[in-house]
Amino acid sequence: MSPRSEERLSAAEVFLGEGKADAIALLVGPSRGAALDLAARVGGKRGAIFGLHRLTLGQLAARLAAPELARRRLAPATPLGVEAVVARAVASALEEGALGYFAPVARTPSFAGTLAATLSELRVEGIGPEEIRGDDPRSRDLRELARRYDEQRERARIADRAEVLAAATAAVREASEIRRARLLLLDVPIASRLEERFVAEIVAAAEVAFATAPTGDDRAVEVLASLASEVITDRSERSHSSLSRLHQYLFAAAELSAAEAGEDVSFFSAPGEGRECVEITRRILAEARRGVPFDDIAVFLRAPDTYAALLESALRRAKIPAHLAIGAARPDPSGRAFLALLACRAEDLSPRRFAEYLSLAPMPKEITTAEAAPRSDLPRADLFGALLEGEPTAKRMRREQAQAREGARVPSRSAPIGWERLLTKASIVGRKERWAERLVALGRAFDRELALLRRRDPSSPRIETVEREIEALSELKRFALPLVEALAALPERGSWGVWIEELGKLAGMALDEPEDVLAALAELAPMAELPAVSFDEVRRVLDGRLGARITPPSGRRYGAVFVGTPELARGRSFAVVFVPGLAERLFPEAPREDPILLDLDRRVISKALRTQADRSRNERLLLRLSVGAARERVHLSYPRVEVAAGRPRVPSFYGLDVRRATTGTLPDHDALEREAASASGARLAWPAPAQPEDAIDDAEHDLAMLGRLLHGGEQADAAGRAQYLLDLNPHLARSLRARSARWDKPVTHHDGIVRKTAATAAMLTASRLCARPYAVTALEKFAACPYRFLLAAIHRLPARERRGSPDRLDPISRGVLFHRVQAETLAALEREGSLPFGPEGLSRAEAVLDERLDAAAREHEERTLPPVESVFRDEIERARVELHAWLARVADQSWLVWPVRYDLAFGLPPHEHEDPRSVAEAALIDGRFLLHGAIDVVERHAATGHARVTDVKTGANFAKPGLVIGGGEVLQPVLYGLAYEAVWKEPVEDASLSFCTTRGGYAEHVIELDEAARAKAIVVLELVDEAIDKGFFPPAPRPGACDTCGYRLVCGPHEERRAARKDEASLDGGALFSRLRALRGDP
């Protein structure tokens, strides 16, 4: 017994060397790797080794128990299998009303797993249901669940850990290989009564036995001492080094003599776990420069879930090879995607859960039917060994399947961008039937929008977007609907055999890489005969297993830094050891009682059951094991900041114990924190070391160099010192220069297209107003920002959509419906000869309008299937009120003006509801400029017979007194008037903006089409045409234009600030800027 791993290993090595050359030796190690390391160490000194068998305690028990369990036809149970049996026991108790205390929580996802751990602990301690004493509700429930677990386990014919250990213990005396062997127990943990009995049997059966145990492993020491004829304690010579004192006095209760702290024990902190791992990596490089091989360095992680991925990333950055003996727990995209599908089924085929599935995992190229989950072909003894070591039985199978796939895999395909958005737009509200209905309705809505865009604005960038969405929707229907059918077809109950088959098929359909899911189902194969398993029970069992993937140990053991948990320090020795995470609630872990069986009840049942005192002793043992594995130096550390939560951390009291053991004095807690922080010098604000030569990669080196130049007092001669960064990376140079140039005062090509060049000349010429027609709405974007006009009208990039309120119709649908009903109503009245109509004809007009509105609403409802029918009906009735108000105003004004044409298109393809007098030719304004569009209503003045062009608005009233062109952003009234004159050769007296809704206050703004108004419109057209000809599209937004711009993601949030800094005179003397500014000031 010794606190030093090296001393225990040396003693074990001597024992193995004392046997005869032909003697059989049985080396039982704490882990497979530790046993192999000792065998390699002995072999390196003695040459070839024959007759040395290397096993763990679990593997030995599995080999000995296999014949007996095979005779009894028992199959091995993995932790997942045990949890499935426990879940069946819980479900049966709930169905029969046998639970009281645990009933409210028995259906929670974690209950079965927690109960499985408790029952497994009771069984390996040899405690049956009848020994669970107490008549309180909690004890009665636990006793009932333990009894049902035994029944279900026997029905499933599986062997759990306790069963295997019991069978192995009984088989020891018949095992001739044990009786002839020299037995070495190397730091073997003994944590239960059944293990105690098994160890006692193999020690008694062996020819001769020798055991090592670390100081602090009280249970193992007690058991082994009771079996030993001689107990040998630490025999090494006492050293005065800090590391030796740490080995000897860690957690010692006696008063210690004072000593100077040496460099062989260091304690430092870093701002966060990620930076802590970087600092560990930096020290590993320093140790390597000192001559320590990588494979003689170890990092022991008490919180591997927190540290493993961060440390692996830091070591990879430094190009340090690492052997992750613990494997790595990573989110499993396929498993999480499969769980999302099951949640979709549980929530009545929820589209939100289906979208979650789409976002998580690559999908198969095609929907196919998969085979049922494969059976494991592992040898039975290996299955038992994996069971006892807590290792998933399907790990090897998954690894072999992965190797078989290498080189033959078809590249996977992620869900096309936009599928999740399409599901949101479809507004599916559960039920299988609604999926097909809603997706078909969405397709019709897209078709209608596309037809409308092609009629009204063939150059709209939205057209390409809608076409892509139609194509994506077709793919989504082809992929999603068969999956929805498969989910809906899953049974509510069935045996585990049925569930394994059905879920295996579903995994093959839904996942590109279903192997992990199939492997998990294979682990449940021994439970195939368990009947009446509900869908919810299946979900609860799979939930904990499929959420994360435990990858096998990575990297080669030799030539690589060893990364493992403190338990893996048993039986191993390293020159240098790192122990991170010595912060409160990390190391030691936060104290937690078993919620199923509290410590008070444990003491009543058996003193052998673990309580809080035992858990605290185990935490101290883990630190002893970690530091005891170091021969030359140990580095301990903690994160002083919890970065995610933004709060500080403090070192655990273990840090104080380390300092007390090495110096003999107990330091002040604040002083320990300050010393730990200064030992690393790591700062959260600057992720780089003070000296560039200490960097772990190029990025840190560059930051360290910049930090020295910016903050190190070397500003005087800093010019040009970082030029090498731009020379090494031309992309960085271009990005930094472009970013800087955008903030410079001159207007340059870094700000966008601002001048005509040889590369842009042809495109600009083809885009002039004399070369192709523009929609008036596209021209309105120029005054708001020339760059917005470039993106929308020339590049035809669709703007970012804004999500509407779920309790209102979206503005586009509402506007289309409103304009359609207006046009159809006027057309029907004209066919009847009822135009114009006054107050006396209003009732007939309202009847016609109601008929057209009801027909349009029915058609819209059939096409789009609104998700909430009551909301849609409310919107229709609101539109009815507003349309009636519009009709009343038409009737009241009939003595002044009356409508004569409606939805009058020019330059657009024909469509269903347009005025029959529409034309396909674009309007030529002033003999130079081409426009296309659709005029909502043309009215005729009773007094003069001249026309009025009316643009109907369904939004808020934005018209101000005196408005003509609205600073270049309200062009429809005037330009539509000019277009009407150009195409239909009729004089237009005025134009109006008619706000026909409650939001607009039913207001009307009339613009007289006099020479001044016409001249203003021509000025706008000339300015836009000249800007296109000269390539003048700088990002020059008017004040506030960026707040509502759909292209803000392109420019960034600071474009107005940048534009205010620009020297407009630097671009052709600023002439076009002046004209743009003048246009914006023109009402």
GIDABEL-V586054 format. One record per backbone hydrogen bond with DSSP energy under -1.0 kcal/mol. NH is the residue of the N-H (numbers start at 1). CO is the residue of the C=O. E is the energy in kcal/mol with one decimal. If there is no record, write none. Layout:
nh = {NH NH}
co = {CO CO}
e = {E E}
This chain:
nh = {2 5 8 9 10 11 12 13 14 15 16 17 23 25 26 27 28 29 35 36 37 38 39 40 41 42 43 44 46 47 53 55 60 61 62 63 64 65 66 69 70 71 72 73 74 75 77 82 83 84 85 86 87 88 89 90 91 92 93 94 95 96 97 98 105 106 108 111 114 115 116 117 118 119 120 121 122 123 124 125 126 127 131 132 133 140 141 142 143 144 145 146 147 148 149 150 151 152 153 154 155 156 157 158 159 164 165 166 167 168 169 170 171 175 179 180 181 182 183 184 185 186 194 196 197 198 199 200 201 202 203 204 205 206 207 210 212 215 217 218 221 222 223 224 225 226 228 245 246 247 248 249 250 252 259 266 268 269 270 272 276 277 278 279 280 281 282 283 284 285 286 287 288 289 290 291 292 296 297 298 299 300 301 307 308 311 312 313 314 315 316 317 318 319 320 323 324 325 325 327 330 332 336 337 338 339 340 341 342 343 344 345 346 347 348 349 350 354 355 356 357 358 359 360 361 363 383 384 385 386 387 388 389 390 391 395 398 399 400 401 402 403 404 405 406 408 413 419 422 423 424 425 426 431 437 438 439 440 441 442 443 444 445 446 447 448 449 450 451 452 453 454 455 456 457 460 463 465 466 467 468 469 470 471 472 473 474 475 476 477 478 479 480 481 484 485 486 487 488 489 490 494 496 497 499 500 501 502 503 504 505 506 507 508 509 510 511 512 518 519 520 521 522 523 525 527 528 530 533 535 538 539 540 541 542 543 546 549 551 561 562 563 564 568 569 570 572 574 575 576 577 578 579 582 583 584 586 587 602 603 604 605 606 615 616 617 618 619 620 621 622 623 624 625 626 627 628 630 631 632 633 634 635 636 637 638 640 642 643 646 647 649 652 655 657 658 659 660 661 662 663 664 672 673 674 675 676 677 678 679 681 688 694 695 701 702 703 704 705 706 707 708 709 710 711 712 718 721 723 725 727 728 729 733 734 735 736 737 738 739 740 741 742 743 751 752 761 764 765 766 768 771 772 774 779 780 781 782 785 789 790 791 792 793 794 795 797 800 808 814 815 816 817 818 819 820 821 822 823 824 825 826 827 828 829 830 831 832 833 834 841 845 846 847 848 849 850 851 852 853 854 855 856 857 858 859 860 861 862 863 864 865 872 873 874 875 876 877 878 879 880 881 882 883 884 885 886 887 888 889 890 891 892 893 894 896 897 898 900 901 903 904 906 915 918 919 923 925 928 929 930 931 932 933 935 937 938 939 940 941 942 945 947 948 949 950 951 953 963 964 966 967 969 970 975 976 977 978 979 980 981 982 983 984 985 989 990 991 992 993 994 995 996 1001 1002 1003 1005 1007 1009 1010 1014 1015 1016 1017 1018 1019 1020 1021 1022 1023 1024 1025 1026 1027 1028 1029 1030 1032 1033 1033 1036 1038 1041 1050 1051 1052 1058 1059 1060 1063 1066 1067 1069 1070 1071 1074 1075 1076 1077 1078 1079 1080 1081 1082}
co = {213 628 4 5 6 7 8 9 10 11 12 13 20 51 182 53 184 55 31 32 33 34 35 36 37 38 39 40 42 43 25 27 56 57 58 59 60 61 62 65 66 67 68 70 69 157 159 78 79 80 81 82 83 84 85 86 87 88 89 90 91 92 94 93 102 102 105 108 110 111 112 113 114 115 116 117 118 119 120 121 123 122 128 129 131 136 137 138 139 140 141 142 143 144 145 146 147 148 149 150 151 152 153 153 75 160 161 162 163 164 165 166 167 172 175 176 178 24 208 26 210 28 124 192 193 194 195 196 197 198 199 200 201 202 181 183 185 2 214 216 217 218 219 220 221 222 224 241 242 243 244 245 246 249 663 634 636 676 638 270 272 273 274 275 276 277 278 279 280 281 282 283 284 285 286 288 287 293 294 576 562 578 564 303 304 307 308 309 310 311 312 313 314 316 315 561 554 323 563 324 549 547 332 333 334 335 336 337 338 339 340 341 342 343 345 344 344 350 351 352 353 354 355 357 357 413 379 380 381 382 383 384 385 387 386 392 394 395 396 397 398 399 400 401 402 405 363 416 418 419 420 421 422 348 433 434 435 436 437 438 439 440 441 442 443 444 445 446 447 448 449 450 451 452 453 457 460 461 462 463 464 465 466 467 468 469 470 471 472 473 474 475 476 477 480 481 482 483 484 485 487 533 530 528 495 496 497 498 499 500 501 502 503 504 505 506 507 362 514 515 516 517 518 519 522 524 525 527 494 492 534 535 536 537 538 539 542 330 328 321 297 323 299 565 566 567 569 629 296 296 633 298 635 637 581 650 583 583 598 599 600 601 602 611 612 613 614 615 616 617 618 619 620 621 622 623 624 627 574 575 575 264 577 266 579 268 270 647 641 642 642 640 582 652 653 654 655 656 657 658 659 660 668 669 670 671 672 673 674 675 677 686 691 692 697 698 699 700 701 702 703 704 705 706 707 708 715 718 720 722 723 724 725 729 730 731 732 733 734 735 736 737 738 740 748 749 757 760 761 762 765 768 768 930 775 776 778 779 781 785 786 787 788 789 790 790 791 1046 805 810 811 812 813 814 815 816 817 818 819 820 821 822 823 824 825 826 827 828 830 829 838 841 842 843 844 845 846 847 848 849 850 851 852 853 854 855 856 857 858 859 860 861 868 869 870 871 872 873 874 875 876 877 878 879 880 881 882 883 884 885 886 887 888 889 891 893 893 940 938 938 936 935 933 903 915 905 931 929 925 925 769 923 774 906 904 950 901 948 898 946 896 941 987 939 990 937 992 994 960 1083 1083 1082 966 965 971 972 973 974 975 976 977 978 979 980 981 947 947 1007 949 1005 951 1003 953 998 997 1000 993 991 989 1008 1010 1011 1012 1013 1014 1015 1016 1017 1018 1019 1020 1021 1022 1023 1024 1025 1026 1027 753 1031 1034 784 1038 1047 1047 1048 1054 1055 1056 745 1063 1064 1065 1067 1068 1070 1071 1072 1073 1074 1075 1076 1077 1079}
e = {-1.4 -2.4 -1.7 -2.8 -2.3 -2.1 -2.3 -2.6 -2.2 -2.1 -2.3 -1.7 -1.4 -3.2 -3.1 -3.4 -3.1 -2.7 -1.9 -2.0 -2.5 -2.2 -2.1 -2.6 -2.2 -2.6 -2.8 -2.2 -2.5 -2.2 -3.0 -2.7 -2.4 -2.3 -2.3 -2.2 -2.2 -2.4 -1.7 -2.5 -2.5 -2.3 -1.7 -1.1 -2.5 -2.4 -1.5 -2.7 -2.2 -2.1 -2.1 -2.6 -2.8 -1.9 -2.2 -2.7 -2.6 -2.5 -2.0 -2.4 -2.6 -1.7 -1.1 -2.9 -1.0 -1.3 -1.6 -1.3 -2.2 -2.8 -2.3 -1.8 -1.8 -2.8 -2.3 -2.1 -2.2 -2.3 -2.4 -1.1 -1.8 -2.9 -1.5 -1.4 -1.3 -2.4 -2.3 -2.4 -2.6 -2.3 -2.6 -2.5 -2.0 -2.4 -2.4 -2.0 -1.9 -2.8 -2.7 -2.2 -2.2 -2.5 -1.0 -1.5 -2.9 -2.2 -2.5 -2.3 -2.3 -2.6 -2.4 -1.8 -1.3 -1.9 -1.5 -1.6 -1.4 -2.8 -3.1 -2.8 -2.7 -2.7 -2.3 -2.1 -2.5 -2.1 -2.9 -2.5 -2.1 -2.2 -2.4 -2.1 -2.0 -1.7 -1.8 -2.4 -2.5 -1.1 -1.9 -1.8 -2.5 -2.6 -2.4 -2.9 -2.6 -1.6 -1.3 -2.3 -2.4 -2.5 -2.3 -3.3 -1.5 -2.7 -2.1 -2.1 -2.0 -2.1 -1.3 -1.8 -2.1 -2.1 -1.6 -2.5 -2.1 -2.2 -2.2 -1.9 -2.1 -2.1 -1.7 -2.5 -2.4 -2.3 -1.2 -1.4 -2.2 -1.6 -1.6 -2.1 -2.8 -2.6 -3.0 -2.2 -2.5 -3.1 -2.6 -2.1 -2.2 -2.7 -2.1 -2.3 -1.7 -1.3 -2.8 -3.4 -1.2 -1.4 -2.1 -1.8 -2.5 -1.5 -3.0 -2.5 -2.3 -2.3 -2.1 -1.8 -2.2 -2.4 -2.1 -2.1 -2.3 -2.1 -1.1 -1.8 -1.3 -1.8 -2.5 -1.8 -2.1 -2.2 -1.7 -1.1 -1.2 -3.3 -2.0 -2.1 -2.4 -2.8 -2.1 -2.3 -1.8 -1.2 -3.0 -1.6 -2.9 -2.4 -2.7 -2.6 -2.6 -2.4 -2.2 -1.5 -1.1 -2.3 -1.4 -1.9 -2.4 -2.1 -1.8 -2.5 -2.3 -1.3 -1.8 -3.0 -2.2 -2.3 -2.3 -2.3 -1.9 -2.0 -2.1 -2.3 -2.3 -2.5 -2.5 -2.8 -2.4 -2.2 -2.5 -2.4 -1.6 -2.6 -2.7 -2.4 -1.3 -1.1 -2.7 -2.4 -2.2 -2.3 -2.4 -2.0 -2.8 -2.7 -1.9 -1.9 -2.7 -2.5 -2.0 -2.0 -3.6 -1.5 -2.6 -2.3 -2.2 -2.6 -2.5 -1.4 -1.2 -1.4 -1.7 -2.2 -2.3 -2.8 -1.9 -2.8 -2.9 -1.6 -1.9 -2.2 -2.5 -1.9 -1.8 -2.5 -2.2 -1.5 -2.8 -2.7 -2.0 -2.2 -2.1 -1.6 -1.5 -1.7 -2.0 -1.9 -2.4 -1.8 -2.0 -2.3 -2.2 -2.0 -2.3 -1.8 -2.4 -3.7 -2.6 -2.6 -2.4 -2.6 -2.3 -1.4 -1.8 -1.3 -1.8 -3.2 -1.1 -1.8 -1.9 -2.4 -2.8 -2.8 -2.6 -1.9 -2.2 -2.1 -2.1 -2.3 -1.0 -2.0 -2.8 -2.3 -2.3 -2.2 -2.2 -1.9 -2.0 -2.2 -2.1 -1.5 -2.3 -2.9 -1.9 -2.5 -2.4 -1.3 -2.3 -2.3 -2.0 -2.3 -2.9 -3.0 -1.9 -1.3 -2.5 -3.4 -1.1 -1.7 -1.4 -2.2 -2.3 -1.5 -2.1 -2.3 -2.0 -2.5 -2.4 -1.8 -2.3 -2.2 -2.4 -1.9 -2.3 -2.6 -2.3 -2.2 -2.3 -1.5 -2.2 -2.6 -1.8 -1.8 -2.1 -2.6 -2.3 -2.8 -2.3 -2.5 -3.0 -2.2 -2.0 -3.0 -2.8 -1.3 -1.5 -2.1 -1.3 -1.5 -1.9 -2.4 -1.5 -2.2 -2.5 -2.5 -2.8 -2.3 -2.4 -2.6 -2.5 -2.7 -1.8 -1.1 -2.0 -1.4 -1.8 -2.6 -2.6 -2.1 -1.1 -1.6 -1.7 -1.5 -1.6 -1.6 -1.1 -1.4 -2.1 -1.9 -2.1 -2.3 -2.5 -2.6 -1.0 -3.3 -3.4 -2.3 -1.5 -2.4 -2.7 -2.7 -2.4 -2.5 -2.7 -2.3 -2.3 -2.1 -2.5 -2.9 -2.4 -2.3 -2.4 -2.5 -2.4 -2.2 -2.3 -1.5 -1.1 -3.2 -1.3 -2.0 -2.8 -2.0 -2.2 -2.6 -3.0 -2.2 -2.5 -3.1 -2.7 -2.1 -2.6 -2.7 -2.5 -2.3 -2.6 -2.8 -2.4 -2.1 -2.8 -2.3 -1.8 -2.6 -2.3 -2.2 -2.2 -2.4 -2.2 -2.4 -2.3 -2.1 -1.9 -2.7 -2.4 -1.9 -1.9 -2.4 -2.5 -1.9 -2.2 -2.6 -2.4 -2.0 -1.1 -2.2 -2.7 -1.4 -3.3 -2.0 -2.9 -2.5 -2.6 -2.0 -2.1 -2.1 -2.5 -3.6 -2.5 -2.5 -2.6 -2.3 -1.8 -2.2 -3.2 -1.8 -2.6 -3.2 -2.6 -3.1 -3.8 -1.9 -2.1 -3.1 -1.6 -3.0 -2.7 -3.0 -2.0 -3.4 -1.8 -2.2 -1.4 -2.4 -2.4 -2.5 -1.6 -2.2 -2.6 -2.5 -2.0 -2.2 -2.3 -2.5 -1.1 -2.5 -1.0 -2.8 -2.5 -2.8 -2.2 -2.8 -2.0 -1.1 -1.8 -1.2 -2.6 -4.1 -1.8 -1.8 -2.3 -2.5 -2.2 -1.9 -2.2 -2.4 -1.9 -2.2 -2.8 -2.5 -2.6 -2.5 -2.7 -2.5 -2.4 -2.4 -2.4 -3.0 -1.7 -1.1 -1.8 -2.2 -2.3 -1.3 -1.4 -3.1 -2.2 -2.8 -1.8 -3.0 -1.9 -1.6 -1.2 -2.1 -1.2 -2.1 -2.2 -2.4 -2.5 -2.3 -2.3 -2.2 -1.1 -1.6}
